[in-house]
Amino acid sequence: MDAVMQKKGKAMWRQWGIFIGVAGWAFSAMAVTPQDLLKGYEAQSAKASPSRGEQFFNAKHGKQWSCASCHDNPPNRDSKHIVTAKVIKPLSPNANPARFTDEAKVEKWFKRNCNDSLGRECTSQEKADVLSWLLTVK
C-alpha cells in the first residue's frame, strides 16, 4: 500500500509541477516591457516622436485636463489626481519600473485617461509618442 501511495504522491507532484510551469509561462507571456509596447504602437502607426509626446502630454485637447493635470511634469515623482487627490505613482518607467509592464493595465488606463483628457480613445500614434517621451524622462 505504501508503494502505491508514494507513486500517487509523485504523480500528483509532477502534475503540480506541470501546472506551475504552464502558469509561469502564461504569466511571463503577459508581462511586457515599455519598449515592447512602443514597438507595438509604432507597428500600428508610424515612428514615435518624443517631442510630439511631450507636447501631447502637456496640452489640453478640448477638455479641462491634460495628462500633466494629474501626472505632473516631469512625471518622475508621485503626484495626486486632480479630483480624487489619490496618490499616483510616477508615470515615467525610468522612475517607476513597474509602469508599462502589463499590457491590459496599460490599455485600461490609456482608455480611461484619454477619454478624460480628449473625450475619446487615444490613437496608436498618440500612445507611441507619449510613451516614447516618457522613456526619456529620468
Secondary structure as UniProt FT lines:
FT   HELIX           2..30
FT   HELIX           34..44
FT   HELIX           50..58
FT   HELIX           68..71
FT   STRAND          79..80
FT   TURN            82..84
FT   STRAND          87..88
FT   TURN            93..95
FT   TURN            97..100
FT   HELIX           103..118
FT   HELIX           124..134
FT   TURN            135..136
//
